[in-house]
Amino acid sequence: MLGVKGTLFAAELHILHARMRGNLLNKARRGELALRLPVGYRRLGDGTVVLDPDDEVRAVLIRIFERFALLRNGRAVQRHLADLGLKMPRLVQQGADAGRIVWVRPTYQMIQQVLTSPVYAGVFVYGRRKQEMSPGDPPVVTTRRRPMDEWEIVIPGAYPAYLSYDQYLLNRRSLQDNLYNFAAKRHGAAREGRALLQGLVICGRCGRRMSVSHGSRHLRYECRRAQLDYGASLCQAFPVAHLDQAAGEAFLEAVKPAALATTLEALAVLERERQALDRQWQLRLERARYEVQRAQRQYDAIEPENRLVARTLETRWNAALETLEQLEQDYAVIRRTELLPLDAAEQQAVQHLAGDLPGLWHADTTTAVDRKRLLRLVMSEVVLSVDPPHRRAEVVIVWSGGATSRHEVRCPPLGWHACTEPEVLARLRVLAEKYPDHQIAMRLNTEGLRTRTGKTWTYARVHSMRKQHGIPTSCPLQTQGAVQRADGLMPARAAAQRLGVSPSLLHVWVRHGVLDFDQHQTASRVWVRLSGDDLARLDGTSPIGPRLPRFAHVMAAEHLSRDALWAKVRDGDYRAFRVPHGQVWEWHLQRLPMAAV
């Protein structure tokens, strides 16, 4: 009888547990089960769930969701809050301070909990975790998180929401895609590497996700899974630079119709960001002022004779005042930098950048992470099939809407990195018809052209390139046997013979700026320009020379020394005329119109 009674008692206890479990599930199916709420919510006395009445708490949570929608990375959101000095609220769940909000430094785990909790989307969920029991003495009980499709009870619209349910699902998918190291079909978060399509490239042969090689300046996408697992040969590989360039061009072509909308949205986003950040600081200051007033009221309420308590309250009051003063100083700095509204020039610059999306894409200030985020907004996958013998690849871009486009990417021939571009050679041929080598180098550098290795052009490099490709020059630097160059300059010795003076005297005139000249470097051959007007100025046949003021008169009128006046001749303020005066020659000066102005 005792055994039967024990069996009946155990059965009755099991039935009671089953009925209690059934009642709990029925209450959960109605969404009336009181589960623990995350920070940002409060439960009233009648069981109604409302948003936290604290404005600062709600503002921080809304900012987290907005930044994640933009950055698509929980770590990036954490760094954003840390850079701005913003703290996160934490709701004390147990103890004497249960229900109180404390402010702490943001951690990645806190950001992750906010982004993954369905309560913020207004969804009541029961059965997110499952307890599993393993045999043993005693049995081992473990708790496992269930995937979303295995949740027992899901009731949308049960709570007031911070974001829509669709946005919550999109955030969960983004977090899952960021787990690159834990699943083969996930893209991974946008990282600092130079490969823009990292995590998006799929092998067109085996269907595996391709990785990026490391340890070299010339990166490439590689399919190495079979090689790592089974010791097989490398499936396929393709250089990163050429594929990224093709993907960037396809992206810019795809988003070209949205240029105007991008311009307007950029200004709106910047203004919303500024207002939200200013609102956050205002709430922090308001809370700090309240803490100061609260500490002051506590200090004023104590009896003066009770010095043991008064000293502690005075210390709290001083600490609150110091915190408020530090916040006001930080807020003043922020207002002069990040919270400063955009002026007209800055708004015009933003409009120009947003309208010129290719310029923004190629700008030095645009980081690789920014480009990756832009690509992932419109691209979901890039399927790559390489044809090594022909040094080309067929690329299929799968866009976010499901549409696909096919592109062909070709690698340059072998040795291209050691060959000068055809456009530069064509420009060099044109310049060689009018300018000497050192002036060609200066013009190529001014136009922003560089050698294949990224170096600036010099006289020696231009000369070597002409010699290698057989490009003749019409302006040689050697004066032996030369009469006149294509730019109209002639050797100094030939010019001296035409003027009937010695070459040394002509070199003195060159130093004074009487004649235009060209010289590659100090102590090298000198070429001078001797046109018909120059010849008339210096052989005394110019009719206007005698009517001009003499050199000495100009010195006296301008109160200049001889060297200072010759310096003005070299600067182009005066033009010198050589006029005979008896048995000697004199210099007369003509003030040029631009100098007179």
C-alpha positions as CSV (number, residue, x, y, z in Angstrom):
1,M,0.0,0.0,0.0
2,L,2.8,2.4,0.8
3,G,4.3,1.8,-2.7
4,V,1.0,2.4,-4.4
5,K,0.5,5.6,-2.4
6,G,3.9,6.9,-3.3
7,T,3.2,6.1,-7.0
8,L,-0.1,8.0,-6.8
9,F,1.6,11.0,-5.1
10,A,4.3,11.1,-7.8
11,A,1.7,10.9,-10.5
12,E,-0.4,13.6,-8.9
13,L,2.7,15.8,-8.6
14,H,3.5,15.2,-12.3
15,I,-0.1,16.2,-13.2
16,L,0.2,19.4,-11.1
17,H,3.4,20.3,-12.8
18,A,1.8,19.6,-16.2
19,R,-1.2,21.8,-15.4
20,M,1.0,24.6,-14.1
21,R,3.1,24.3,-17.3
22,G,-0.1,24.4,-19.4
23,N,-1.4,27.4,-17.6
24,L,1.9,29.2,-18.1
25,L,1.9,28.4,-21.9
26,N,-1.7,29.5,-22.2
27,K,-0.8,32.8,-20.6
28,A,2.3,33.1,-22.8
29,R,0.2,32.5,-26.0
30,R,-2.0,35.4,-25.0
31,G,1.1,37.5,-24.5
32,E,0.2,38.2,-20.8
33,L,3.1,36.4,-19.2
34,A,5.2,38.8,-17.3
35,L,8.8,38.2,-18.5
36,R,11.7,40.3,-17.5
37,L,11.9,43.4,-19.6
38,P,15.2,44.9,-20.9
39,V,16.3,48.5,-20.3
40,G,14.0,51.0,-22.0
41,Y,10.8,49.5,-20.8
42,R,8.8,49.8,-17.5
43,R,5.9,47.6,-16.3
44,L,3.1,49.5,-14.5
45,G,1.1,48.2,-11.5
46,D,-1.7,46.8,-13.8
47,G,0.8,44.9,-15.9
48,T,0.9,47.3,-18.8
49,V,4.3,47.7,-20.5
50,V,5.3,51.2,-21.5
51,L,8.4,52.9,-22.8
52,D,10.8,54.1,-20.1
53,P,9.8,57.7,-19.2
54,D,13.5,58.7,-19.1
55,D,14.2,60.7,-22.3
56,E,17.9,60.0,-22.2
57,V,17.4,56.2,-22.0
58,R,15.1,56.3,-25.0
59,A,17.5,58.6,-27.0
60,V,20.5,56.3,-26.5
61,L,18.5,53.2,-27.6
62,I,17.2,55.0,-30.7
63,R,20.7,56.1,-31.5
64,I,22.0,52.6,-31.3
65,F,19.4,51.3,-33.8
66,E,20.0,54.3,-36.2
67,R,23.8,53.8,-36.2
68,F,23.5,50.1,-36.7
69,A,21.2,50.7,-39.7
70,L,24.0,52.8,-41.1
71,L,27.2,50.9,-40.1
72,R,25.8,47.3,-40.1
73,N,28.4,46.4,-37.4
74,G,27.9,46.1,-33.7
75,R,31.6,46.9,-33.0
76,A,31.3,50.0,-35.1
77,V,28.3,51.2,-33.0
78,Q,30.3,50.6,-29.8
79,R,33.2,52.6,-31.1
80,H,30.9,55.4,-32.2
81,L,29.4,55.7,-28.7
82,A,32.8,55.5,-27.1
83,D,34.2,58.2,-29.4
84,L,31.4,60.6,-28.4
85,G,31.8,59.8,-24.8
86,L,28.2,58.5,-24.5
87,K,27.2,55.9,-21.9
88,M,24.6,53.2,-22.0
89,P,21.8,52.7,-19.4
90,R,21.6,49.5,-17.5
91,L,18.5,48.5,-15.5
92,V,19.2,46.9,-12.1
93,Q,17.0,43.8,-11.9
94,Q,17.6,42.6,-8.4
95,G,18.5,43.8,-4.9
96,A,17.6,46.9,-3.0
97,D,18.2,49.1,-6.1
98,A,16.0,47.0,-8.4
99,G,14.4,49.2,-11.1
100,R,17.1,51.9,-10.9
101,I,19.0,53.1,-14.0
102,V,22.7,53.2,-13.8
103,W,25.0,54.6,-16.6
104,V,28.0,52.6,-17.7
105,R,30.5,52.5,-20.5
106,P,29.2,50.7,-23.6
107,T,30.4,47.2,-24.2
108,Y,29.9,45.0,-27.2
109,Q,27.8,42.5,-25.2
110,M,25.4,45.3,-24.3
111,I,25.1,46.4,-27.9
112,Q,24.6,42.8,-29.0
113,Q,21.8,42.3,-26.4
114,V,20.0,45.4,-27.5
115,L,20.2,44.5,-31.2
116,T,19.1,40.9,-30.8
117,S,16.3,41.4,-28.2
118,P,12.9,41.1,-30.0
119,V,11.2,43.2,-27.3
120,Y,12.5,46.4,-28.9
121,A,10.6,45.5,-32.0
122,G,7.4,45.1,-29.9
123,V,7.4,41.3,-30.1
124,F,6.6,39.0,-27.2
125,V,8.7,35.8,-27.5
126,Y,8.6,32.8,-25.2
127,G,10.9,29.8,-25.7
128,R,14.1,31.4,-27.0
129,R,16.2,29.0,-24.9
130,K,15.9,25.2,-24.3
131,Q,17.2,23.2,-21.4
132,E,18.9,19.9,-22.3
133,M,19.8,17.3,-19.8
134,S,22.8,15.0,-20.2
135,P,23.1,11.7,-18.3
136,G,25.3,11.7,-15.2
137,D,25.3,11.7,-11.5
138,P,24.0,14.3,-11.0
139,P,22.5,15.0,-14.5
140,V,24.1,17.9,-16.3
141,V,21.6,20.6,-17.4
142,T,22.7,22.9,-20.2
143,T,20.8,25.8,-21.8
144,R,20.9,26.2,-25.6
145,R,19.7,29.2,-27.6
146,R,17.2,28.2,-30.3
147,P,17.2,29.8,-33.7
148,M,14.4,32.2,-34.6
149,D,12.4,29.6,-36.6
150,E,12.3,27.3,-33.5
151,W,10.9,29.9,-31.0
152,E,7.8,28.5,-29.4
153,I,5.6,31.6,-29.1
154,V,6.0,34.8,-31.1
155,I,3.4,37.5,-30.8
156,P,4.1,40.8,-32.7
157,G,2.7,44.1,-31.4
158,A,2.7,43.1,-27.8
159,Y,4.9,45.9,-26.6
160,P,5.5,49.5,-27.8
161,A,8.4,49.3,-30.3
162,Y,11.6,51.2,-30.9
163,L,11.9,49.8,-34.4
164,S,9.7,47.9,-36.8
165,Y,9.8,44.1,-36.9
166,D,11.1,44.0,-40.5
167,Q,14.0,46.2,-39.5
168,Y,14.7,43.9,-36.5
169,L,14.8,40.9,-38.9
170,L,17.2,42.8,-41.1
171,N,19.4,43.6,-38.2
172,R,19.5,39.9,-37.2
173,R,20.5,38.9,-40.7
174,S,23.2,41.5,-40.7
175,L,24.6,40.2,-37.4
176,Q,24.5,36.7,-38.8
177,D,26.3,37.7,-42.0
178,N,29.0,39.3,-39.9
179,L,29.9,35.9,-38.4
180,Y,32.4,35.2,-41.2
181,N,34.6,32.8,-39.3
182,F,31.7,30.6,-38.1
183,A,29.8,29.8,-41.3
184,A,30.8,29.4,-45.0
185,K,27.8,31.2,-46.4
186,R,28.2,34.4,-44.5
187,H,29.7,37.6,-45.9
188,G,31.4,38.9,-42.7
189,A,31.6,42.4,-41.5
190,A,33.3,45.2,-43.5
191,R,36.9,45.3,-42.3
192,E,39.9,47.5,-42.8
193,G,41.5,45.4,-45.5
194,R,42.1,46.7,-49.1
195,A,40.0,44.0,-50.8
196,L,36.6,45.6,-51.3
197,L,34.8,42.4,-52.2
198,Q,36.0,40.4,-49.2
199,G,33.3,38.0,-48.2
200,L,31.2,38.6,-51.3
201,V,33.2,36.6,-53.9
202,I,31.9,33.1,-54.7
203,C,34.0,30.6,-56.7
204,G,32.2,29.9,-60.0
205,R,33.7,26.4,-60.1
206,C,33.0,24.8,-56.7
207,G,30.6,27.3,-55.1
208,R,32.8,28.0,-52.1
209,R,33.4,31.5,-50.7
210,M,36.8,32.8,-51.8
211,S,39.2,34.3,-49.3
212,V,41.9,37.0,-49.7
213,S,45.6,36.2,-49.8
214,H,47.9,38.0,-47.3
215,G,51.5,38.7,-46.9
216,S,52.0,40.5,-50.3
217,R,51.4,43.9,-51.7
218,H,49.6,42.4,-54.6
219,L,46.5,40.8,-53.1
220,R,44.3,38.3,-54.9
221,Y,41.0,36.4,-54.3
222,E,41.7,32.7,-53.8
223,C,39.6,29.5,-53.5
224,R,41.8,27.5,-51.2
225,R,39.3,25.4,-49.2
226,A,40.0,22.1,-51.1
227,Q,43.7,22.8,-50.9
228,L,43.5,23.3,-47.1
229,D,41.2,20.3,-46.4
230,Y,42.3,17.7,-48.9
231,G,45.7,18.8,-50.1
232,A,44.3,19.4,-53.6
233,S,45.6,22.1,-56.0
234,L,44.4,25.7,-55.8
235,C,41.0,25.9,-57.4
236,Q,41.3,29.4,-58.9
237,A,42.6,32.9,-58.1
238,F,42.3,36.4,-59.5
239,P,44.0,39.7,-58.6
240,V,42.1,42.0,-56.2
241,A,42.9,45.3,-57.9
242,H,41.3,44.5,-61.3
243,L,38.2,42.9,-59.8
244,D,37.7,45.7,-57.3
245,Q,38.0,48.3,-60.1
246,A,35.4,46.5,-62.2
247,A,33.0,46.2,-59.2
248,G,33.5,49.9,-58.4
249,E,32.7,51.0,-61.9
250,A,29.6,48.8,-61.9
251,F,28.5,50.2,-58.6
252,L,28.9,53.8,-59.8
253,E,27.0,53.1,-63.0
254,A,24.2,51.4,-61.0
255,V,23.7,54.3,-58.6
256,K,24.1,57.1,-61.1
257,P,20.3,57.8,-61.3
258,A,20.2,58.3,-57.5
259,A,22.6,61.3,-57.5
260,L,20.1,64.0,-56.7
261,A,18.3,61.9,-54.0
262,T,21.7,61.2,-52.5
263,T,22.5,64.9,-52.4
264,L,19.3,65.8,-50.5
265,E,19.6,62.8,-48.2
266,A,23.2,63.6,-47.3
267,L,22.2,67.0,-46.0
268,A,19.2,65.7,-44.1
269,V,21.3,62.9,-42.5
270,L,24.0,65.4,-41.4
271,E,21.4,67.7,-39.8
272,R,19.6,64.8,-38.1
273,E,22.9,63.5,-36.7
274,R,23.7,67.0,-35.4
275,Q,20.3,67.4,-33.8
276,A,20.3,63.9,-32.2
277,L,23.8,64.4,-30.8
278,D,22.9,67.8,-29.4
279,R,19.7,66.3,-27.8
280,Q,21.8,63.6,-26.2
281,W,24.1,66.1,-24.6
282,Q,21.2,68.2,-23.4
283,L,19.7,65.2,-21.6
284,R,23.1,64.4,-20.0
285,L,23.4,67.9,-18.8
286,E,19.8,67.9,-17.5
287,R,20.5,64.7,-15.6
288,A,23.7,66.1,-14.1
289,R,21.9,69.3,-13.0
290,Y,19.2,67.2,-11.4
291,E,21.8,65.3,-9.4
292,V,23.4,68.5,-8.2
293,Q,20.0,69.9,-7.1
294,R,19.2,66.6,-5.4
295,A,22.5,66.5,-3.5
296,Q,21.9,70.2,-2.5
297,R,18.4,69.4,-1.2
298,Q,19.8,66.5,0.9
299,Y,22.5,68.6,2.3
300,D,20.1,71.4,3.2
301,A,17.7,69.0,4.9
302,I,20.3,67.7,7.4
303,E,20.7,69.3,10.8
304,P,23.9,71.4,11.0
305,E,24.9,69.7,14.3
306,N,24.9,66.3,12.6
307,R,28.4,66.7,11.1
308,L,28.9,63.0,10.6
309,V,26.2,62.9,7.9
310,A,26.7,66.5,6.7
311,R,30.3,65.8,5.6
312,T,29.2,62.8,3.5
313,L,26.4,64.8,1.9
314,E,28.8,67.7,1.2
315,T,31.2,65.3,-0.5
316,R,28.4,64.0,-2.7
317,W,27.3,67.6,-3.6
318,N,30.9,68.5,-4.5
319,A,31.3,65.4,-6.7
320,A,28.0,66.2,-8.5
321,L,29.2,69.8,-9.1
322,E,32.5,68.6,-10.5
323,T,30.7,66.2,-12.8
324,L,28.4,68.9,-14.1
325,E,31.3,71.3,-14.6
326,Q,33.2,68.7,-16.6
327,L,30.2,67.9,-18.8
328,E,29.6,71.6,-19.5
329,Q,33.3,71.9,-20.6
330,D,33.0,68.9,-22.8
331,Y,29.8,70.2,-24.3
332,A,31.3,73.5,-25.1
333,V,34.1,71.8,-27.0
334,I,31.7,69.6,-28.9
335,R,29.6,72.6,-29.8
336,R,32.6,74.3,-31.4
337,T,33.5,71.2,-33.4
338,E,31.0,68.4,-34.1
339,L,27.8,70.2,-33.2
340,L,28.6,73.3,-35.2
341,P,25.8,73.7,-37.9
342,L,26.9,73.6,-41.5
343,D,27.4,77.0,-43.1
344,A,26.6,77.8,-46.7
345,A,30.0,76.9,-48.0
346,E,30.0,73.5,-46.2
347,Q,26.5,72.8,-47.4
348,Q,27.6,73.5,-51.0
349,A,30.6,71.3,-50.5
350,V,28.3,68.4,-49.3
351,Q,26.1,68.9,-52.3
352,H,29.0,68.8,-54.6
353,L,30.4,65.6,-53.0
354,A,27.1,63.9,-52.9
355,G,26.4,64.9,-56.5
356,D,29.9,63.8,-57.6
357,L,29.7,60.2,-56.3
358,P,32.8,59.1,-58.4
359,G,34.9,61.8,-56.9
360,L,33.7,60.8,-53.4
361,W,34.4,57.2,-54.2
362,H,38.0,57.9,-55.3
363,A,38.7,60.5,-52.6
364,D,41.6,59.8,-50.2
365,T,39.4,60.6,-47.2
366,T,37.0,57.7,-48.2
367,T,38.3,54.6,-46.3
368,A,38.1,51.0,-47.5
369,V,35.4,50.3,-44.9
370,D,33.2,53.1,-46.3
371,R,33.6,51.7,-49.8
372,K,32.8,48.2,-48.6
373,R,29.6,49.4,-46.9
374,L,28.5,51.2,-50.0
375,L,29.0,48.0,-52.1
376,R,27.2,45.8,-49.7
377,L,24.1,48.1,-49.8
378,V,23.5,47.0,-53.5
379,M,25.5,43.8,-54.0
380,S,24.8,40.5,-52.3
381,E,27.3,38.2,-54.1
382,V,29.9,38.3,-56.9
383,V,30.4,34.9,-58.7
384,L,33.9,34.7,-60.2
385,S,35.0,32.3,-63.0
386,V,38.6,32.6,-64.0
387,D,40.1,31.8,-67.4
388,P,43.9,31.7,-66.6
389,P,45.2,31.0,-70.2
390,H,43.5,34.2,-71.5
391,R,44.1,36.2,-68.3
392,R,40.5,37.1,-68.0
393,A,37.5,36.3,-65.7
394,E,33.7,36.2,-66.1
395,V,32.0,38.0,-63.2
396,V,28.3,37.7,-62.3
397,I,27.1,40.4,-59.9
398,V,24.0,39.4,-57.9
399,W,22.4,42.7,-56.8
400,S,20.4,43.1,-53.6
401,G,17.0,43.0,-55.5
402,G,17.9,39.7,-57.1
403,A,18.9,41.0,-60.5
404,T,22.2,39.9,-62.0
405,S,24.6,41.4,-64.5
406,R,27.5,39.8,-66.3
407,H,30.9,41.5,-66.8
408,E,34.3,40.5,-68.2
409,V,37.4,41.6,-66.4
410,R,40.8,41.3,-68.1
411,C,44.2,41.3,-66.5
412,P,47.0,43.4,-68.3
413,P,49.6,41.4,-70.1
414,L,52.7,40.1,-68.3
415,G,55.3,42.8,-67.5
416,W,52.7,45.6,-67.7
417,H,53.9,47.1,-64.4
418,A,57.3,47.8,-66.0
419,C,55.9,49.5,-69.1
420,T,54.9,53.1,-69.4
421,E,51.2,53.8,-70.3
422,P,50.5,54.5,-74.0
423,E,48.8,57.7,-73.0
424,V,51.9,59.0,-71.3
425,L,54.1,58.0,-74.3
426,A,51.7,59.8,-76.7
427,R,51.8,63.0,-74.5
428,L,55.6,62.7,-74.4
429,R,55.8,62.6,-78.2
430,V,53.7,65.8,-78.5
431,L,55.8,67.7,-75.9
432,A,59.1,66.6,-77.5
433,E,58.2,68.6,-80.6
434,K,58.1,71.8,-78.6
435,Y,60.1,71.5,-75.3
436,P,63.4,70.2,-74.0
437,D,63.5,67.2,-71.7
438,H,63.6,69.0,-68.4
439,Q,60.6,71.2,-69.3
440,I,58.8,68.1,-70.5
441,A,59.4,66.5,-67.0
442,M,58.0,69.7,-65.3
443,R,54.9,69.7,-67.5
444,L,54.2,66.0,-67.0
445,N,54.4,66.5,-63.2
446,T,52.1,69.5,-63.4
447,E,49.5,67.5,-65.3
448,G,49.6,64.8,-62.5
449,L,51.2,62.1,-64.7
450,R,53.7,59.7,-63.0
451,T,55.8,56.8,-64.1
452,R,54.5,53.3,-63.9
453,T,56.0,52.9,-60.4
454,G,54.4,56.2,-59.2
455,K,57.6,58.3,-59.3
456,T,57.8,61.9,-60.5
457,W,59.4,62.7,-63.9
458,T,62.9,64.0,-64.1
459,Y,65.2,65.0,-67.0
460,A,67.0,61.7,-66.8
461,R,63.8,59.7,-66.9
462,V,62.3,61.6,-69.8
463,H,65.6,61.3,-71.7
464,S,65.8,57.5,-71.0
465,M,62.1,57.1,-72.1
466,R,62.7,58.9,-75.4
467,K,65.8,56.9,-76.0
468,Q,64.1,53.6,-75.3
469,H,61.1,54.3,-77.5
470,G,63.0,56.2,-80.2
471,I,61.2,59.5,-79.7
472,P,63.2,62.4,-81.3
473,T,63.4,65.8,-79.7
474,S,63.2,69.1,-81.5
475,C,64.8,70.9,-78.6
476,P,68.2,69.3,-77.8
477,L,70.4,70.6,-75.0
478,Q,73.6,70.1,-76.9
479,T,74.5,73.4,-78.7
480,Q,77.3,72.0,-81.0
481,G,76.2,72.3,-84.6
482,A,72.7,73.5,-83.6
483,V,71.2,76.7,-85.1
484,Q,67.7,77.0,-83.6
485,R,65.3,74.8,-81.6
486,A,61.6,74.2,-82.2
487,D,60.7,76.5,-79.4
488,G,62.6,79.4,-81.1
489,L,65.7,79.4,-78.9
490,M,69.2,79.4,-80.3
491,P,72.7,78.7,-78.8
492,A,74.2,81.7,-76.9
493,R,77.3,81.6,-79.2
494,A,75.1,81.9,-82.3
495,A,73.2,84.7,-80.8
496,A,76.4,86.6,-79.9
497,Q,77.6,86.3,-83.5
498,R,74.4,87.8,-84.8
499,L,74.6,90.7,-82.3
500,G,78.3,91.2,-82.9
501,V,79.3,90.8,-79.2
502,S,81.4,88.3,-77.3
503,P,79.7,85.2,-75.8
504,S,80.8,86.3,-72.3
505,L,79.0,89.7,-72.7
506,L,75.9,87.9,-73.9
507,H,76.0,85.7,-70.7
508,V,76.1,88.9,-68.6
509,W,73.0,90.1,-70.5
510,V,71.3,86.8,-69.7
511,R,72.1,87.1,-66.0
512,H,70.5,90.6,-66.1
513,G,67.4,89.4,-67.7
514,V,67.8,91.2,-71.0
515,L,67.1,88.1,-73.0
516,D,64.8,85.1,-72.3
517,F,66.9,82.0,-71.9
518,D,66.7,78.3,-71.0
519,Q,69.3,76.4,-69.1
520,H,69.0,72.8,-67.9
521,Q,71.1,73.3,-64.8
522,T,73.9,75.5,-63.5
523,A,77.1,75.5,-65.7
524,S,75.2,73.8,-68.6
525,R,74.7,75.2,-72.1
526,V,72.6,78.3,-72.4
527,W,69.9,78.8,-75.1
528,V,68.5,82.3,-75.7
529,R,65.6,83.7,-77.6
530,L,66.6,86.2,-80.3
531,S,63.5,87.3,-82.3
532,G,63.4,90.3,-84.7
533,D,62.2,92.6,-81.9
534,D,65.0,91.4,-79.6
535,L,67.5,91.9,-82.3
536,A,66.3,95.5,-82.8
537,R,66.4,96.2,-79.1
538,L,70.0,95.2,-78.7
539,D,71.7,96.3,-82.0
540,G,70.5,99.9,-81.6
541,T,68.1,100.0,-84.6
542,S,64.9,100.2,-82.5
543,P,63.2,103.6,-83.1
544,I,61.7,103.8,-79.6
545,G,64.9,103.1,-77.7
546,P,66.3,106.7,-77.7
547,R,63.0,108.1,-76.4
548,L,63.0,106.0,-73.3
549,P,64.5,107.1,-70.0
550,R,68.1,106.1,-69.2
551,F,69.0,103.4,-66.7
552,A,70.5,106.0,-64.3
553,H,67.4,108.2,-64.5
554,V,65.2,105.3,-63.6
555,M,67.5,104.4,-60.7
556,A,67.2,107.9,-59.3
557,A,63.4,108.2,-59.9
558,E,62.7,104.8,-58.3
559,H,65.3,105.2,-55.5
560,L,66.8,101.8,-56.4
561,S,70.3,100.5,-56.5
562,R,71.8,99.1,-59.7
563,D,71.3,95.5,-58.7
564,A,67.8,96.1,-57.5
565,L,66.8,97.7,-60.8
566,W,68.4,94.8,-62.8
567,A,66.3,92.4,-60.6
568,K,63.2,94.3,-61.7
569,V,64.3,93.7,-65.3
570,R,64.7,90.0,-64.6
571,D,61.2,90.0,-63.0
572,G,59.7,91.5,-66.2
573,D,58.8,94.9,-64.8
574,Y,61.1,96.6,-67.4
575,R,62.4,95.8,-70.9
576,A,66.0,96.9,-71.7
577,F,67.0,98.7,-74.9
578,R,70.6,99.1,-76.0
579,V,71.1,102.6,-77.5
580,P,74.4,104.0,-78.9
581,H,75.7,107.2,-77.3
582,G,78.8,108.5,-79.0
583,Q,81.6,105.8,-78.7
584,V,79.7,103.9,-76.0
585,W,76.4,102.2,-75.5
586,E,73.7,103.0,-72.9
587,W,70.8,101.1,-71.5
588,H,67.3,102.6,-71.7
589,L,64.4,101.0,-69.9
590,Q,60.7,100.7,-70.9
591,R,58.2,100.1,-68.1
592,L,55.8,97.3,-69.1
593,P,52.1,97.9,-68.8
594,M,51.5,95.2,-66.2
595,A,54.2,96.5,-64.0
596,A,52.7,100.1,-64.2
597,V,49.3,98.8,-63.1
